[in-house]
């Protein structure tokens, strides 16, 4: 087994990256690859053919003070164990294609502490979407882009869909237009440059107009956790209160109270039965997109377990970025089924202590609302078929209820009807929004009866500021 | 009031305020693993302390009756907080080993108090004055349980 750290061994602290794993077996064998990183144990079942090398890339989340451990296991036990350390940097990485000597420009013209340049060849660009997590920007050329593999293209598309910044040296306008089409934020963060001296100022300007980072896990927690927690806390109080009331009433009417002795044991056993076993999981989701943008950046908080003591599990998409934010990572595990189209997250959780993970991904969707500025006021146009009933427009620190609109109907808010943000979601959006920028807030829920992934969430549609450069 | 009812009354007397406190804490701490662990650790420490004190209170200064009544009363004291202990285990705040060690400690106190009580029956009628000395022993046990609570909480890793 040979390991190689992705991105030249560089990683933005606390972010994901990837490793290349090369396996070779002298005879056909079924093995399990275990990777221990900041998210716990990731298990990957593999089938190795005789005298054939198997090479693949695996996303990992290194911890600052602990190298990641990789173990190859067979049915007989551990065969090989290796560790891999990474160079951590505080700022997000700026990946520069090795085919252009732009790194000199970054160092000489306008050095900035916000830019951590990493020079990579095209074949070393990330092969998995998760590895783009720590990358702020890519500086490349057409030649490097044309030599990417299928997986690299898909991962780059995911990065651009999430409003990643990319600078292309002497990009052909036709090619640039094509890249804009599959990029998020209406492609305004993809630019061509001619001179190396333009790189640093361009990166700084584009970073300034980059949409805000996804809400923090604490913000997402404030949107939905209390409702979940209250249910469990109330049921525990009722359980104990009911027990005490019952034992008091029965002993009051019973002549020989000693016959009640088994009752506490029975009630304790009932409690253990009720709150043991497989726990549930819940998503609290925040989705942001822009007017006319077909890409949406999805940030979710996954609460695994917490309603029972026992094993809990949730199924995630293969390209979803995952970060363990609460609970000891070493008691949870990720499992890649053989088809690798999805991952299963396992974790042992206790009552009232759910494991929490932050997930980020990109979603493709057709735009239902268009927001523009007309006469200094926001104007909303509905483009879908059925207008949601609970849409709110946030603008200048006020919240406006959007009426049910018919297709292509326009609506402008009346400033007199503006209310201070009332709900936690409105307050969160208000904090994330520039004062003059309008945005729509649309709540959505996925009923647990109709879906295996119960979720509550909010879709935010921001005003498109257009190309700024 | 027989010993069983007496034990039940004592148990209700300390567990009702505990339940009120726990309900308020659960509302306050949210789903924070560290906050929750701390609350349930405190709950276990208080439960064991009150259980140990309750065993002494049950037997102190009472006319000696059938030993079965005493055992029944002590069993009530020991078993009454079982649903609380079940919740502490479900939240992962204490392992089964920690809970067993706590219960062993309370059972030892109960057994000691029970032996003192039974020895009262052996005192001849002309030496009844010694009974006051045994009552004093109960008071001493109660004082030691309270005074050295930090010591045995440490032993129980609470």
Interface residues (C-beta under 8 A of the other chain):
Chain A: X225 X226 X228 X229 X230 X233 X236 X237 X239 X240 X241 X243 X244 X247 X248 X251 X256 X257 X258 X260 X261 X264 X265 X267 X268 X269 X271 X272 X275 X276 X303 X306 X308 X309 X326 X327 X350 X351 X352 X353 X354
Chain B: X2 X4 X5 X8 X12 X15 X16 X19 X22 X23 X26 X27 X30 X31 X33 X36 X37 X72 X75 X76 X79 X80 X81 X82 X83 X84 X85 X86 X87 X89 X90 X91 X92 X93
